[in-house]
């Protein structure tokens, strides 16, 4: 029953950046080791987007794939908040587009009326209008559209593997009698297997009979 907005998460991100800068290195980690286990980040922007340095991904079936993404270029840090995407790839793509737009138009926006989180317009009933995106989420555990597709692909691969195994077994069974006939003088052809055709030289002229 918890509800939040992009504005709420943006305010939290701003507070973390200004009040707890000592934890910044944790948000930039692409992976970490716990004993022998290597845990990789779910924030694809840390590896794919120039200047990305955080901050946090999230996922539930009802809220979809979410991310609070931060990036720094030329000494300026921007924050993008993405909520309710259907997949991790869509989440990363939307966040990268928002950040890139912000960096490209930052100078132009600075010359206009400054905009802050507090001055952004938001409907008063935003929380009451919250909806679940469970039906659109590409999550195996959420009963979304990806589950039957994954099951179908896996079944096709399993059937193909079984067919290859059956073909190899049949080929081995057919090849065994041929080897036996070639090496064993008394070997008989197996049932259902056509014996090889051996060319025979035509008979020569009959020798004259002795008187």
C-alpha positions as CSV (number, residue, x, y, z in Angstrom):
1,X,0.0,0.0,0.0
2,X,3.0,2.3,-0.2
3,X,2.7,5.1,-2.8
4,X,5.3,7.6,-4.0
5,X,6.0,10.0,-6.9
6,X,8.9,10.9,-9.1
7,X,9.1,14.2,-7.2
8,X,9.4,12.4,-3.9
9,X,12.3,10.3,-5.2
10,X,14.0,13.3,-6.7
11,X,13.9,15.1,-3.4
12,X,15.4,12.0,-1.6
13,X,18.1,11.8,-4.3
14,X,19.0,15.5,-3.8
15,X,19.1,15.1,-0.1
16,X,21.5,12.1,-0.4
17,X,23.8,14.0,-2.7
18,X,24.0,17.1,-0.6
19,X,23.9,15.6,3.0
20,X,25.6,12.2,2.5
21,X,28.3,12.7,-0.2
22,X,30.6,10.2,1.6
23,X,28.4,7.3,0.4
24,X,28.7,8.4,-3.3
25,X,31.3,5.7,-4.1
26,X,28.8,3.0,-3.2
27,X,26.3,4.2,-5.9
28,X,29.0,4.0,-8.6
29,X,29.9,0.4,-8.0
30,X,29.3,-1.8,-11.0
31,X,29.7,-5.0,-9.0
32,X,30.8,-6.2,-5.6
33,X,32.1,-9.4,-4.0
34,X,30.6,-11.2,-1.0
35,X,33.0,-14.0,-0.3
36,X,33.2,-15.9,-3.6
37,X,29.9,-14.5,-4.9
38,X,30.0,-11.7,-7.4
39,X,27.0,-9.4,-7.4
40,X,26.5,-7.2,-10.4
41,X,24.5,-3.9,-10.5
42,X,21.1,-3.7,-12.2
43,X,21.9,-0.2,-13.2
44,X,23.0,-0.6,-16.8
45,X,23.8,3.1,-17.2
46,X,26.9,2.7,-15.0
47,X,28.4,0.6,-17.9
48,X,26.7,2.2,-20.9
49,X,26.2,5.9,-20.3
50,X,29.0,8.4,-20.2
51,X,29.3,10.2,-16.8
52,X,26.8,7.9,-15.0
53,X,27.5,7.7,-11.3
54,X,24.4,6.2,-9.6
55,X,22.1,5.9,-8.0
56,X,19.4,3.2,-7.4
57,X,17.2,0.8,-9.3
58,X,14.0,-0.8,-8.1
59,X,11.4,-3.3,-9.2
60,X,8.0,-4.7,-8.0
61,X,5.3,-6.2,-10.2
62,X,2.9,-3.4,-9.5
63,X,5.3,-0.5,-10.0
64,X,7.4,-2.1,-12.8
65,X,11.1,-1.3,-13.4
66,X,12.2,2.0,-11.8
67,X,15.5,3.9,-11.5
68,X,16.9,7.0,-9.9
69,X,19.8,7.7,-12.3
70,X,22.5,10.3,-11.8
71,X,25.3,11.5,-14.1
72,X,27.9,14.1,-14.0
73,X,29.5,16.0,-16.9
74,X,31.7,19.1,-16.8
75,X,31.1,19.5,-13.1
76,X,27.3,19.4,-13.4
77,X,25.2,16.5,-12.0
78,X,21.7,15.7,-13.1
79,X,19.1,13.3,-11.7
80,X,16.6,11.4,-13.8
81,X,13.7,9.5,-12.2
82,X,11.9,6.8,-14.2
83,X,8.9,4.9,-12.9
84,X,6.7,2.1,-14.3
85,X,8.7,0.8,-17.2
86,X,7.9,-2.6,-18.6
87,X,11.5,-3.9,-18.7
88,X,15.0,-3.2,-17.5
89,X,16.1,-2.2,-21.0
90,X,13.2,0.3,-21.3
91,X,14.1,1.7,-17.9
92,X,17.7,2.3,-18.9
93,X,16.8,3.8,-22.3
94,X,14.3,6.2,-20.8
95,X,16.7,7.4,-18.1
96,X,19.5,7.9,-20.7
97,X,17.3,9.9,-22.9
98,X,16.2,12.1,-20.0
99,X,19.8,12.7,-18.9
100,X,21.0,13.4,-22.4
101,X,18.2,15.9,-23.0
102,X,19.1,17.6,-19.7
103,X,22.8,17.9,-20.6
104,X,22.1,19.2,-24.1
105,X,19.6,21.9,-23.0
106,X,21.1,22.7,-19.6
107,X,22.6,26.0,-20.7
108,X,19.4,27.1,-22.5
109,X,17.3,26.3,-19.4
110,X,19.7,28.1,-17.1
111,X,19.1,31.3,-19.1
112,X,15.3,31.0,-18.6
113,X,13.3,31.1,-15.4
114,X,15.0,28.7,-13.0
115,X,12.9,25.6,-12.2
116,X,13.2,23.8,-8.9
117,X,11.5,20.7,-7.5
118,X,9.3,22.9,-5.4
119,X,8.1,24.9,-8.4
120,X,7.2,21.9,-10.6
121,X,3.5,21.5,-11.1
122,X,1.9,18.3,-9.8
123,X,-1.8,17.4,-9.5
124,X,-3.0,17.4,-5.9
125,X,-4.6,13.9,-6.4
126,X,-1.5,12.4,-7.9
127,X,-1.3,9.6,-5.3
128,X,-5.0,8.7,-5.6
129,X,-4.5,8.3,-9.3
130,X,-1.7,5.7,-8.9
131,X,-2.3,2.5,-11.0
132,X,-0.6,-0.9,-11.2
133,X,1.5,-1.8,-14.3
134,X,1.5,-5.5,-13.5
135,X,-0.2,-6.4,-16.8
136,X,2.5,-4.7,-18.8
137,X,5.6,-5.8,-16.9
138,X,7.9,-8.2,-18.7
139,X,8.5,-10.1,-15.5
140,X,8.6,-13.9,-15.3
141,X,7.3,-13.8,-11.7
142,X,4.5,-11.3,-12.4
143,X,2.5,-13.3,-14.9
144,X,3.3,-10.8,-17.6
145,X,3.6,-11.3,-21.4
146,X,7.1,-12.6,-21.3
147,X,6.3,-15.8,-19.4
148,X,4.5,-17.7,-22.2
149,X,7.1,-16.5,-24.7
150,X,10.0,-17.8,-22.5
151,X,8.2,-21.1,-22.0
152,X,7.7,-21.5,-25.8
153,X,11.3,-20.7,-26.6
154,X,12.6,-23.2,-24.0
155,X,10.2,-25.9,-25.3
156,X,11.5,-25.4,-28.9
157,X,15.1,-25.6,-27.8
158,X,14.3,-28.8,-25.8
159,X,12.5,-30.4,-28.8
160,X,15.4,-29.5,-31.1
161,X,17.9,-31.0,-28.7
162,X,15.9,-34.2,-28.4
163,X,15.7,-34.4,-32.2
164,X,19.4,-34.0,-32.5
165,X,20.0,-36.7,-29.9
166,X,17.6,-39.1,-31.7
167,X,19.3,-38.4,-35.0
168,X,22.7,-39.2,-33.6
169,X,21.5,-42.4,-32.0
170,X,19.8,-43.5,-35.3
171,X,22.9,-42.7,-37.3
172,X,25.1,-44.7,-34.9
173,X,22.7,-47.7,-35.1
174,X,22.7,-47.7,-38.9
175,X,26.5,-47.4,-39.0
176,X,27.2,-50.3,-36.7
177,X,26.1,-53.2,-39.1
178,X,28.1,-51.7,-41.9
179,X,31.2,-51.8,-39.8
180,X,30.4,-55.4,-38.8
181,X,30.0,-56.6,-42.4
182,X,33.2,-54.9,-43.4
183,X,35.3,-56.4,-40.6
184,X,33.5,-59.6,-39.8
185,X,33.4,-62.2,-42.6
186,X,30.4,-64.0,-41.2
187,X,28.4,-61.0,-40.1
188,X,24.8,-60.8,-41.4
189,X,23.1,-57.6,-42.2
190,X,20.7,-56.2,-39.6
191,X,17.0,-56.3,-40.2
192,X,15.8,-53.3,-42.3
193,X,19.3,-52.4,-43.5
194,X,20.1,-52.8,-47.2
195,X,23.5,-54.6,-47.6
196,X,26.1,-52.7,-49.7
197,X,26.2,-53.5,-53.4
198,X,29.5,-55.1,-54.4
199,X,30.4,-54.8,-58.0
200,X,31.2,-58.1,-59.8
201,X,33.3,-58.4,-62.9
202,X,31.5,-59.9,-66.0
203,X,32.5,-63.5,-66.9
204,X,35.1,-63.9,-69.6
205,X,34.9,-66.2,-72.7
206,X,34.5,-69.8,-72.0
207,X,37.6,-71.9,-72.3
208,X,37.6,-74.5,-75.2
209,X,36.8,-78.0,-74.1
210,X,39.5,-80.6,-74.5
211,X,38.8,-83.3,-77.0
